[in-house]
């Protein structure tokens, strides 16, 4: 009997639905029995705050494209905790950042003798957005690399009106990996817990590109916009919608936590390019106002323009407050 802890790697491009997928998995199988490692792209870790059911002792790697030593350290910490309370921890989930190549994670598990003796890689799954996924595959090499090393692709957001047909996504994926299986997360036959059911990693897929030696990318940058005040929710949504409409191709991802005049607790918001998803109400017990901020991941746009736009519009730094009829025409989104 193999008593090593099974490891599931969850990857996918920015905003592809990885966090939602992992959250569903934790709710289904029990977060208290699962070791979790989250790698985020950005200077502030926010994804772990957006989870409901995230273990308090989750390992967070917040430098985006994690180095092997960071990955190894996180796995070592997980295994040590598992040995201290062996009956409790039954599995491990590693969620990569939206821009990370999963290959270094696979390599750490394959090359480190102590980790190999304690952990076994079950599979690598890639979340693929039914709305923006095909565009991401065409545009970003990071998406193609994530898919290339995956055993399974999971279609997310297929319930949205703008979703692309399942067959169209599958056809696109198989131009990259001819034998890659695609499952729909919205299908009643899909069971998150079955992702741990068997070991499919008999051999790794070949990588289609080598990760950069520096571990950095020049195409993307992230920055944090602190939100220190209670936000006027209708005004805020007008500003953010206008910003994404004007610059959606260059604002790859926006996410964060807000204190608004429309909710007692905090609101978690998520946006992918020009698409904003409905906000999530955080449980009051998990709402800490000092956590309020937005994290932007962008390319080819100066972050100063977004910061100044927020200052002028959301904080109402105008000569006079705009009327309801003039709000759309006066939105400073540049």
N, C-alpha and C positions, 0 to 999 in steps of 0.2 A: 504493500500500500504506500502510495506517495503522500507523505504528510507535509510536504512543503506548501506554503501559502500560495494559492493561485493569484496571479497578477493580471489585471485587465488594463490595457492602455487605451484611453479614449482621446482621439485627436480630431481635428477638423478646423477649418479656417475660422477667422474672426466672425463671431455672430452666427455660426452654423448650428447652434443649439446644443453644444457640448454640456454646458452647465445644467440645462434643463434635463438632458438625458441622464447625467450622473445623479442629479437630484431625484429623478424618478427611480433610478436603480437603488439609491440609498433608502428611499421610502419603502421599496418593495422587499429588499433583502435585510434591512436593518443596519442603520448607520453605526450603531454601537458595536457591531461585530466586524466592521470594515475599516481598515487603515486607508486613509486618503492622502494623496499627494496632489497638490494643485500648483501648476506652473503658470504664472501670469505674465503678460506682456505689459509692463508699466512700472512706474516708480512707487505706486501704492497698490497693495493687494485689495481688490474689491470683490472678486468672484466668490471668495469664501464667505463674505458677508451677505451675498445674494442667495446662498443656499438655505433651504429649510431642512433641518436634519443633518447638517454638516457636523461631524464630530468636533468637539472642542480642541482636540489634540491633532487636528489635521496638519500635515506638513505643507508649508507654503514656500514656494520658490518664486520670488517676485522680480527676477531680473530678465524675464522674457525668454531669451534663447539660452536655456540652462546649460551650463557646462557639465561635463561628466562628473566632476567632483561634487557639484551641487546635487546632481541626481543620486549619486552613490551615497552621499551623506543622508539624504532624505530616506532612502531605502534602509540604510543601516539603522536609523532612528526607529523606523517602523518595525523592523525585525526585533530590535532590542525590546521594544514595548510588547511585542507579541510573545517573546520568550518570558517576559516578566508576568504575563497574564495569558498563558497559552490557551486556556479554554475559551477565552472571550473572542479574540481576533480570529476570523476565519478566512479573510480574503483581503486583497489590496487593489485599489483603483488609482491609477496615475492619469491625471488629466493634463495634457500638454497645453501650452499657450497656443493661441490661434495662429501664430506665425512660426511655431517650432516644428522642426523635423523630428519625428519620433525615433529616428535611427539611433541617436545616442542613448536613448532610454533602453532600446532593445540591446544595444551593445553592452551597456553596463550589466544588464541581467545575464548576458551570455559570457562575459569575460571575467567577472569577479567571482572567484571560487567560493567565497563565504556566502555571497548572495545566491549563487547557484545552488548551494546546499540547503538554502532556506526558502527560496522563492522559485516559482515556475511560471513562465509566461504562458497564459492561456490563449490570448489573441489580442490583436490590435484592431480596433474598430474606428471608423472615421464617420463623423456626423456630416451629412451633406444637406445643405439648405435647399428645399424644393423651390424657393423663390429666387434666391441669388446664386445658387450653387453652380449652375452651368456657366454663368458669367465669371464666377471666381475661378473655375477650372480654366477658362479661356485666358483670363487676365493674369493670374498669379501662379508663379512656379511653386510657391509654398503649398498651395492647394493640391497641385498635381503630385508633389512629393509625398504629402500625407496620404493620399489615396494609394500611391504606388506601393507603400509598405504596409498597407492594411489588409487584413483577412476578410473584413466585412464592412460594407458601407450601410449606414442607417439613414434613411431619408427622413428629415425633420420638416416641420411646418407644412406638410402636405394638406393640412386642413385650411390653410389660408386661401383667400380668393385668388391671389396672384400666383399660386403655386403652379409649377410646370408639371406636366403629365409624368407619371412614374416611368413609363416606357421610354420617354425622351431622356430622362436622367440616366436610366440604366444604359441606354445606347451610348450616351456620352461617356459614362464611366468605363464602359468596355472598350472604348477606343484607347484608353490608357492601360487597363488591366483586363484582358479578355475574359478571365474566369472569375472576376470579382463578383461576389454575391451582394445584392442590394435588398434590404428589407425596409418596410415602411413602419416608422415608429407609431403611426396612427392606426395601424392594422390591428384588429382584435386578436389576431394570431401571434402578434409580437409579444414576447415575454422577456422583460429586461433580465430577470434572474437567469435565463438560459444562456446568457453571454458567458457565464462561468461554468457551463455544464460540461464542456469537454475541452481537451487540449488540441487545438488545431495548428499549433506552431511546429509542425514537423520540420519545416525549413523556412527561413526568412525569404521574403521576396527581395529581388535585387533592387537597390536604390537607383532611382533614375538620375540622381545628381548627388554629389558629395556636399555635406554641410560645410559652410565656410570655416576656414581655419580660425578666424577671429571670433566666431560665434556671434557675430553682429550683422545687422542688415542696414544698408543705407537708404532703403526705399521707404521705410516706415519710421515714425517716431510717435511716442506717447507723451501725454502731459496730463496733469491733474488741474482741474479748475475747482478750487474750494468754494463751497456754497455755505456762507456763514449766516444767512438770513432765512426766515420763513418765506418760501417762494409763493408768489401769486400764480396759482396753477394754470388758469386760462392764459395769462400773459406769457408764462414760461413755455407752454406748448406752442403758442404762436411763434415765439422766437425760435425755438428749436426746429419746428417744422419748416420755417422759412430758411433757416441755416442749412438744413439737410437738402431742401429743394435746390438751393443755390450751389451747394458744394458736395452733394451726396457721393459723387464718384471719388472724391478725395478724402472724405471723412468715412473711413472704412468701418469704424465701430465707435459707438458712444454708449457708456453704461455708468450707472452711479446710483447714489442714494440721496433723497431730497426730503426736507421737511417742508410741507406745503400747508396752505390754509384750507385744503380740501380733505385732509386726512389727519386723524389723531396720531397715528404712527408715521413711520417713514415710508416713502414710496421708492421702490426700485424700478429704474427705467432702463430700457435696452433699445438700442437702435442699430440697424445695419444698413449702411449707405443711405438710401432714401426711404427706408422702411422703418417706422417706429412701431414697436410692439406695445400692447396694452401694459400699463404699469402694474406692478405687483405690490400689494400691501404687505409690509413686513410685520410680523407679530410684534406687539408692543414691547414684550419682554426682550426682543432682540434689537429694538430701536435705540440707537445711541446717537443723539444729534451731532456729536463731535465727529461722527463718521461721514457727514454730508459732503459730497463732492461729486464731480463728474470726471470720468476718465475718457479721454479722446485718444483714439489711435488713427493717425492720419498719414497721408503722403502728399507731397507736392503742394502743401498749403502752410502758410506761416501761422504758427499757433497764436502769435500776438493779435492777428486779425480776429480770431475767435474770442480771445479774452476781451478785447476792446468791444466787440459786438455785445458780449454778455454785459459788460459794464454799462454800456449805453442803453441797452434795451431792458433787460430783466431788472436791473437795479434802478431803472427809470431815471437815468442821468440825462434828461432832456431839458431843454429850456422850459417846456411845459408838457404835461402828460398828454399823450395822444388820445384822441377820441376813438370810440369803438369803430366808427366807419373808416378811420384813417390808419388803423393799426397795421393792416396788411400792406398798404402802400408805403408805410414809413419804417418797415422792419429793417434795421441795419444789419444785413447779413453778410456784408463784405468787410 
